Amino acid sequence: MGEHFAQAAQLATEFQYWNAAGVLLVHAAIALTDALTIKAGGVKSAGEDHLLAADLLETVLVMDAEAKRAIGHLRALIQEKTLVSYSGEFYRQEDVRRMARHLNRYHTWADRLLTD
């Protein structure tokens, strides 16, 4: 599912639908996080607070430096969504580019864990 959200974010970016792209990037990261927590711990975060999914991921994985960096990318994405959702701001192209970099780094790391 994370891959579908990421592909949809790419399409939204091509049409310059910045808010849609931003939200889809966050949901791609959350879907990847769910896959990781299910694989590693047999659990999935079920709350509205997406930062709890990052906390859960930290509890089910062995936290090395690479994992800490990856979860930092996840947290950055979630904080972007929280900022836009509650401040009334709109995503801009620069925001979506920054978020896409975070997702790409997180996705690369997550894929390695999911394919092991």
Phi and psi restraints in degrees (value plus and minus 20) as a CYANA .aco file:
   2 GLY   PHI     -77.3   -37.3
   2 GLY   PSI     -58.2   -18.2
   3 GLU   PHI     -84.4   -44.4
   3 GLU   PSI     -57.7   -17.7
   4 HIS   PHI     -86.0   -46.0
   4 HIS   PSI     -61.9   -21.9
   5 PHE   PHI     -83.1   -43.1
   5 PHE   PSI     -61.5   -21.5
   6 ALA   PHI     -83.8   -43.8
   6 ALA   PSI     -61.5   -21.5
   7 GLN   PHI     -85.7   -45.7
   7 GLN   PSI     -59.9   -19.9
   8 ALA   PHI     -85.6   -45.6
   8 ALA   PSI     -56.9   -16.9
   9 ALA   PHI     -82.9   -42.9
   9 ALA   PSI     -59.1   -19.1
  10 GLN   PHI     -82.1   -42.1
  10 GLN   PSI     -64.1   -24.1
  11 LEU   PHI     -82.9   -42.9
  11 LEU   PSI     -64.1   -24.1
  12 ALA   PHI     -81.4   -41.4
  12 ALA   PSI     -57.2   -17.2
  13 THR   PHI     -84.8   -44.8
  13 THR   PSI     -62.7   -22.7
  14 GLU   PHI     -79.7   -39.7
  14 GLU   PSI     -52.6   -12.6
  15 PHE   PHI    -112.5   -72.5
  15 PHE   PSI     -15.4    24.6
  16 GLN   PHI      41.2    81.2
  16 GLN   PSI      14.6    54.6
  17 TYR   PHI    -111.5   -71.5
  17 TYR   PSI      59.5    99.5
  18 TRP   PHI     -83.2   -43.2
  18 TRP   PSI     -63.4   -23.4
  19 ASN   PHI     -84.9   -44.9
  19 ASN   PSI     -62.8   -22.8
  20 ALA   PHI     -81.6   -41.6
  20 ALA   PSI     -63.5   -23.5
  21 ALA   PHI     -82.1   -42.1
  21 ALA   PSI     -64.2   -24.2
  22 GLY   PHI     -81.3   -41.3
  22 GLY   PSI     -66.7   -26.7
  23 VAL   PHI     -84.4   -44.4
  23 VAL   PSI     -60.2   -20.2
  24 LEU   PHI     -87.0   -47.0
  24 LEU   PSI     -55.4   -15.4
  25 LEU   PHI     -82.4   -42.4
  25 LEU   PSI     -62.7   -22.7
  26 VAL   PHI     -83.6   -43.6
  26 VAL   PSI     -64.0   -24.0
  27 HIS   PHI     -88.2   -48.2
  27 HIS   PSI     -49.2    -9.2
  28 ALA   PHI     -83.3   -43.3
  28 ALA   PSI     -64.2   -24.2
  29 ALA   PHI     -85.0   -45.0
  29 ALA   PSI     -59.3   -19.3
  30 ILE   PHI     -86.8   -46.8
  30 ILE   PSI     -61.4   -21.4
  31 ALA   PHI     -82.9   -42.9
  31 ALA   PSI     -60.7   -20.7
  32 LEU   PHI     -82.9   -42.9
  32 LEU   PSI     -59.8   -19.8
  33 THR   PHI     -83.8   -43.8
  33 THR   PSI     -63.0   -23.0
  34 ASP   PHI     -79.7   -39.7
  34 ASP   PSI     -63.8   -23.8
  35 ALA   PHI     -81.2   -41.2
  35 ALA   PSI     -61.4   -21.4
  36 LEU   PHI     -86.6   -46.6
  36 LEU   PSI     -65.0   -25.0
  37 THR   PHI     -88.7   -48.7
  37 THR   PSI     -53.4   -13.4
  38 ILE   PHI     -87.8   -47.8
  38 ILE   PSI     -64.9   -24.9
  39 LYS   PHI     -85.7   -45.7
  39 LYS   PSI     -65.9   -25.9
  40 ALA   PHI    -101.2   -61.2
  40 ALA   PSI     -52.3   -12.3
  41 GLY   PHI    -151.5  -111.5
  41 GLY   PSI     -22.2    17.8
  42 GLY   PHI      48.7    88.7
  42 GLY   PSI       1.6    41.6
  43 VAL   PHI    -152.3  -112.3
  43 VAL   PSI     140.7   180.7
  44 LYS   PHI    -161.9  -121.9
  44 LYS   PSI     120.2   160.2
  45 SER   PHI     -90.0   -50.0
  45 SER   PSI     116.8   156.8
  46 ALA   PHI    -142.3  -102.3
  46 ALA   PSI     -14.6    25.4
  47 GLY   PHI    -112.9   -72.9
  47 GLY   PSI     155.4   195.4
  48 GLU   PHI     -98.7   -58.7
  48 GLU   PSI     -45.3    -5.3
  49 ASP   PHI    -102.5   -62.5
  49 ASP   PSI      83.4   123.4
  50 HIS   PHI     -88.7   -48.7
  50 HIS   PSI     -41.6    -1.6
  51 LEU   PHI     -84.5   -44.5
  51 LEU   PSI     -45.1    -5.1
  52 LEU   PHI     -85.9   -45.9
  52 LEU   PSI     -48.9    -8.9
  53 ALA   PHI     -85.6   -45.6
  53 ALA   PSI     -59.0   -19.0
  54 ALA   PHI     -85.4   -45.4
  54 ALA   PSI     -61.9   -21.9
  55 ASP   PHI     -80.4   -40.4
  55 ASP   PSI     -64.7   -24.7
  56 LEU   PHI     -81.4   -41.4
  56 LEU   PSI     -62.7   -22.7
  57 LEU   PHI     -78.9   -38.9
  57 LEU   PSI     -60.5   -20.5
  58 GLU   PHI     -83.6   -43.6
  58 GLU   PSI     -48.3    -8.3
  59 THR   PHI    -103.4   -63.4
  59 THR   PSI     -42.9    -2.9
  60 VAL   PHI    -118.8   -78.8
  60 VAL   PSI     -28.5    11.5
  61 LEU   PHI    -131.9   -91.9
  61 LEU   PSI     136.7   176.7
  62 VAL   PHI     -96.9   -56.9
  62 VAL   PSI     102.8   142.8
  63 MET   PHI    -113.4   -73.4
  63 MET   PSI      76.9   116.9
  64 ASP   PHI    -117.7   -77.7
  64 ASP   PSI    -198.4  -158.4
  65 ALA   PHI     -81.6   -41.6
  65 ALA   PSI     -58.2   -18.2
  66 GLU   PHI     -85.4   -45.4
  66 GLU   PSI     -61.8   -21.8
  67 ALA   PHI     -84.4   -44.4
  67 ALA   PSI     -60.5   -20.5
  68 LYS   PHI     -82.5   -42.5
  68 LYS   PSI     -61.3   -21.3
  69 ARG   PHI     -84.2   -44.2
  69 ARG   PSI     -64.3   -24.3
  70 ALA   PHI     -82.1   -42.1
  70 ALA   PSI     -64.2   -24.2
  71 ILE   PHI     -88.0   -48.0
  71 ILE   PSI     -47.9    -7.9
  72 GLY   PHI     -81.8   -41.8
  72 GLY   PSI     -59.8   -19.8
  73 HIS   PHI     -85.1   -45.1
  73 HIS   PSI     -61.9   -21.9
  74 LEU   PHI     -79.8   -39.8
  74 LEU   PSI     -68.7   -28.7
  75 ARG   PHI     -82.1   -42.1
  75 ARG   PSI     -58.4   -18.4
  76 ALA   PHI     -81.6   -41.6
  76 ALA   PSI     -62.0   -22.0
  77 LEU   PHI     -83.4   -43.4
  77 LEU   PSI     -65.8   -25.8
  78 ILE   PHI     -84.1   -44.1
  78 ILE   PSI     -60.0   -20.0
  79 GLN   PHI     -85.7   -45.7
  79 GLN   PSI     -54.7   -14.7
  80 GLU   PHI     -80.2   -40.2
  80 GLU   PSI     -66.7   -26.7
  81 LYS   PHI     -83.0   -43.0
  81 LYS   PSI     -63.2   -23.2
  82 THR   PHI     -81.2   -41.2
  82 THR   PSI     -63.3   -23.3
  83 LEU   PHI     -81.0   -41.0
  83 LEU   PSI     -69.1   -29.1
  84 VAL   PHI     -88.6   -48.6
  84 VAL   PSI     -61.3   -21.3
  85 SER   PHI     -83.9   -43.9
  85 SER   PSI     -54.6   -14.6
  86 TYR   PHI    -128.8   -88.8
  86 TYR   PSI     -26.2    13.8
  87 SER   PHI    -122.6   -82.6
  87 SER   PSI     -33.6     6.4
  88 GLY   PHI      61.2   101.2
  88 GLY   PSI     -14.4    25.6
  89 GLU   PHI     -94.3   -54.3
  89 GLU   PSI     143.0   183.0
  90 PHE   PHI    -132.5   -92.5
  90 PHE   PSI     127.5   167.5
  91 TYR   PHI     -89.7   -49.7
  91 TYR   PSI     127.0   167.0
  92 ARG   PHI    -137.5   -97.5
  92 ARG   PSI     149.5   189.5
  93 GLN   PHI     -75.7   -35.7
  93 GLN   PSI     -62.0   -22.0
  94 GLU   PHI     -82.4   -42.4
  94 GLU   PSI     -58.1   -18.1
  95 ASP   PHI     -83.1   -43.1
  95 ASP   PSI     -65.7   -25.7
  96 VAL   PHI     -86.2   -46.2
  96 VAL   PSI     -58.3   -18.3
  97 ARG   PHI     -82.1   -42.1
  97 ARG   PSI     -65.1   -25.1
  98 ARG   PHI     -82.2   -42.2
  98 ARG   PSI     -64.8   -24.8
  99 MET   PHI     -84.4   -44.4
  99 MET   PSI     -59.4   -19.4
 100 ALA   PHI     -83.4   -43.4
 100 ALA   PSI     -57.1   -17.1
 101 ARG   PHI     -83.2   -43.2
 101 ARG   PSI     -63.7   -23.7
 102 HIS   PHI     -80.4   -40.4
 102 HIS   PSI     -66.5   -26.5
 103 LEU   PHI     -83.6   -43.6
 103 LEU   PSI     -63.1   -23.1
 104 ASN   PHI     -79.8   -39.8
 104 ASN   PSI     -62.1   -22.1
 105 ARG   PHI     -87.6   -47.6
 105 ARG   PSI     -63.2   -23.2
 106 TYR   PHI     -85.8   -45.8
 106 TYR   PSI     -63.3   -23.3
 107 HIS   PHI     -82.4   -42.4
 107 HIS   PSI     -63.6   -23.6
 108 THR   PHI     -78.8   -38.8
 108 THR   PSI     -66.7   -26.7
 109 TRP   PHI     -84.8   -44.8
 109 TRP   PSI     -67.8   -27.8
 110 ALA   PHI     -81.8   -41.8
 110 ALA   PSI     -60.9   -20.9
 111 ASP   PHI     -79.2   -39.2
 111 ASP   PSI     -59.2   -19.2
 112 ARG   PHI     -80.8   -40.8
 112 ARG   PSI     -61.6   -21.6
 113 LEU   PHI     -91.5   -51.5
 113 LEU   PSI     -57.1   -17.1
 114 LEU   PHI     -94.1   -54.1
 114 LEU   PSI     -44.0    -4.0
 115 THR   PHI    -115.8   -75.8
 115 THR   PSI     -24.1    15.9
